[in-house]
Amino acid sequence: MKIGTGLNYASDFHEAVDRIVDLEAAGADQVWVSEAYSVDAVSRVGYLAAATKTMEIGTGILNVYSRTAAAIAQTAAGCDMVSRGRFILGLGASGPQVVEGFHGVPYEKPVRRIREYIDITRMALRREKLVYDGGAVQLPLPEGAGTGLGKPLKLINHPVRSEIPIWWASLMPLAVRDTARMADGWIPTAFLPEHLQTVWGEPLAKGMADRPAELGTLDISKGAMVAIGDNLVGEAADRILDGARPGTALYWGGMGARDKNFYNSIARQQGYDAEAERIQDLYFDGRKAEAAAEVPRDFLERGNLVGPESVVKERLALWKECGITSINVSLPGGNSVETMAKLRSLVEDV
């Protein structure tokens, strides 16, 4: 099981990079760079490539509406070049609020678009001429759609790797099915591993049935807060877990319309139907603190790694058994380097 951590857009960038370098030395395998509607992820990937030595560096995520398919392929090849073969291309669809509000692009055919972007990226990395007749992407532009001067082109440079790992951030059944069918890794959000099969078992099985053998096992990432110590029980654990309440309430309550919130839907499928409805009601009423207070402690406890070593190790074993191959951790409070080293030791014992 690999250990990753995140570089978000809220902290001081250079301080965060120094911390990531220290975490790499303590045993971190991956760093994921978020983007949303903040500064771009790609420039930060390049900086991290120069600052680190062994970590894989992934985008978590680039949305497929903000760049053309060929630009995504160029980005993957470039980031892999500057990192000497350590790049992971994390893709996703984001949502209508960001895509239409920030990028000014219609939020259409998200699953098809990601499928086609993956196809085209792999074609480009193999240095094939980009000829593609898809439902979302046509290369070159068809007759009548432009000047008519476009012609099939291939990537000029030879990429460091012709097969760069592509991970797909997906939640809903059709997207999860296609993730299992064609991506190297899967980035779900706000989920409990013990519900992996009950919520996503069917789409995963359908996708895996059509998965090419050469892709190998589907990597699966799990996000988690990590705090390890014999004192982290009861109220002491609550103080750590409470840090995840505002973010969880935001996702369950505010990430989308009342009738189209993917995260709220997943929470309901994981057994939190009443809580998800209550949190959404409070969030739409502007009562965010009350919404955060309604996030079930049980969800926070099962979804994170907070507690004595024995508890964390037990949960890691369960996650590994459920198919988790990578954990993307945040390290609140205390000495993050020391916590990473402890986690590295526990992961190796599982």
N, C-alpha and C positions, 0 to 999 in steps of 0.2 A: 504494500500500500504506500503510495507516494504522499508526501506532505507538501501542500502549496500554501501560499499566503497571497494577500491582495495588496495592490497599490491603487488606492482610490483617489478621488479627485478633491477630497476635502482637506487633506493634511498638507503640511509644507513638503513640497516635492523633494527637495534635496535632503532634508532630514529623514524622510521616508526611505529614500534610496540608501542612505547610510545604515538604516535599520535593516533593510532587506539584505544588504551585504553581510551584516552580522548574523542574520537568520540563516543565510546560506552556509556560513561557517558552522552553525549549530546543527545543521542537518536538513534544512528545507530543500525540496527538490524542484519546486515550481514557484513562479510568481505570476499572478494574473492582473492585467492592467485594464481597469474599467474605463468607459468612455461616456456613455449616456449622452447628455448635451453639455458636457464640460469640455475642457481642452482635449485634443485628440489623443488617442491611445498610442498611435504609431510612433510619434516623436519620442514618447516616453519609453517605448520598447527599445528604440535605438540607444537611448541613454543607458538603460539597464543592461543592454548587451555589452556595453563598454565597461560597466561597473562590476559586473558579475563574471563568474568563471564557469560554473557547472550547471546552474539552474536552467530549467526550461522556462521560457518566457512566453506567456500566452495572452491573447487579447480576450478580455472577458466582459463585453463582447464588442465586435464590430457589427453594426446592423447593416443589412444588405440593401437598404434604401439610400444610404449615405454615399455610396461609391458604386461605380459600374463593376460588373463582374470581372472585366479585365484589370481594373485598378486594384481589386481585391487580390487577384493573382499576382500582380506586380508587387503589391505590399507584402504578400506572403514570401515571395522569392527574395525581396530586399531585406526583410527582417531576418529571414533564415541566413542570408549572407552575412549580415553584420554580427549575428550571434554565433556564427560558425556552426550552424545546424542545430540550434536549440529552440527554434520557434514553434509555437502551437497556434494555429489559426482558429480562434474561437468566433463563431458566427451566430447571429440570431436575427430575429425580426423586429425587436423592440416592440413598440405599440403605436397606435394611431396618434396619441397625444404628441409624442416626440417626432414621429416620421412626418406627419402632416403639419404639425405646429412649428417644428424647428427646422425641418429640412424642406418642407413645402412639396412633398412627393405623396401621391395617393397611396394609401395603405392597402394595396391590392395583392392578392395571390401570395401571401407570405410563405406558405409551405412550398409551393411550386418555385417561387423565386429562390429560396435557399437551395433547393435541390439543384436548380440550374446553375447557381453560383458555384456549388461544389463541383459539378460536372466541368464547368468551364475552367475553374481554378486548376483542376487536375489535368485537363488538356493542356493548359498553358505551361504548367510545370514540366510536362513531358515534351514541351516545345512542339506541339502540334499546331497547325494553322487553325485559328479560331473560326470555325464554320459551325454555326449552331442555330437550329430552328426550334426555339422553345416557345412556351406560352407567355413567358415574361421577358425573355431575352432573345434577340435575333442578331446574329453576327455573320457577315456584315449586315448593315441595315438593308432591308428588302427594297426592291425597286419601287420608287415613288415615295419612299420615306425620307430621303435626304437628297444629296447632290448626285447620287449614283456613282460617285468616285471611290467609294469604300471598297477595299479588297481584303481578302483573308491574309492575316499576318500572324507570325509566331513570335514568341519572346526572343529577343536578341541574345541575351546572356544565357549561359548554361547555369541553371540553379545549382546551389550547393547540394540540395536533395530534390529529386524528382517526385518524392512522396512526402510531403509535409503533413503532419497530423492535422486533421480538421475536426474540431469539436463543435457540436450543435447545441445551443441553449434552447430547449423545447420543453413544453409542458402538456399540451393537449394531444389527444390520441393520434391524429393523422401525422402530426409533426414527430411525435415519439416513434411511431412506426417507421417513418422514413429516416429518422436518426439511427435507429437500430439497423436499418437496411444499408445505409451508405456512409455514415460518419465514423470516424475513428474513436470519438469520445462523445459523451453525453453530459450536458450541464443542466440538470434540473434545479429548481429553486424551492426553498422552504418546504422540504419534504422529509418524511420519516422513513428511513430505510426499511423498517419492518412492514411498511405499507407499499413497498415497491411493487410487489406482485399483485396485491389486491387492487391497486389504482392503475398501474401501467402494465400489468402482466400480459394482457391480451395484445395491445399494440406492440409491445416489445417482442413477443413471440412471433407475431406476423412479420415484423421487420427482420428478425433474425433468420426466419425461414428463407428469406430472399437475399441474405447477406453473402457477398462473395467471400470465399474462403481466405483469399489473400489479405482481407482486412483484419483477420484475426479477431480476438476478443474485443467487445465493446467496452472501452473504459467508461467508468461512471464516477462523477465527482460529487462530493457532499460538502456543503459549507457548514462550518461550526465554529462557535466560540470555544476556546480551550483555556481552562484554568485548572491546575493540578495541585492538590494539597490536602493533607489529612484534616485540616480545619474547614474545608469547603463543604460543609453540610448545613442543613437547616437555613437559618437566616443569612449566614455567610455565603452560601451558595446562591441564595435568592438575590443578594446584592449584585452578584455577577450576572445572573440570568436576566435580571430586570433591565440590563443594558440592551437586551434584544427586543424589549417590548415595543418601543416606538417604531423601529423598522418593520417588525412583524405586523403591527397595526396598520402601518402605511400600505404594505403590500395587500393585506386582507381587506382593508377598508378603502384605500384611495387610489390604487393602481388600476384605473379603468372605470367604466360606467357601472351603475348598480347591476345591470343585467349582463355585463360583459367584463368580468374581472377574473382572469384565469387563475390567479392565486387564491382568490376567495373560493372558487370552484374546487380547487385541489384541497384546500383546508376542509371543506365539507366532505369530500370523498375520504378524507383521513379520519373522519369521525367527529369533526368539530362543527357540525351544522349550525347549532344554536349560537355558539360563540362567534362564528363567522358572520352570521346575520346581525348579531348585536353590535359587533365591531364596525361593520359597514354602516349601520344606522347611525352610530355615534360619530363616525368619521364624516359622514355627509352632513351631520348637524354641526360640524366644526368643533366637536368635543374630543379633540385628539388625545388629551391626557386620559380621559375616561376610557377611550377606545383601547389605549395601551394597557390600562389596568385590567381589561377584560381578556387579554391574551392568556390562554390556559397555561398554568405553570407546567402541567404535564407535557405539553408540546415543547416548551422551552427546555425542560429537563431531558427529554428523549432525543431532542434534535441537536444538543450540544454536548461538549465533553467537559463538564464541570464537576469536580469532586475529587475524592482520594484516588490514588493510583489504581487501586483495585477496581473501582467503579469505572474509571476511564478505560482501563484495559478490557473489562468485560464488554463495554459498549463498542469498543474498537473491534473486538472479536465478532460481535453480532453484525456490525456493519460490513466487515470483510465477508462473512458468510452470506450476506444479502447481495453481494456483488460489487460493493464499493471498492474502487481501485485507487482513488485519490481523495484526500480530504483537503479542503481549502479553508484555512483557519484564520481567525482573528484572535489576538492574544491580549485581552483586556487586563489592565492592572499588573502590578508586580514587574518582574524581570522577564521580558518576552523572550530573550535569548535562552535563559535558564529553562523556561517553559518549553521552548522548542526542543532543547536537548532532551528533556524528560520525555516529551512526546515521541521523539525519534527512537528513544530506547524502548518505549512501550510498543510502538509499532513493530519494531524488529522482533519483539517477543511474541507477538500475536500469530 
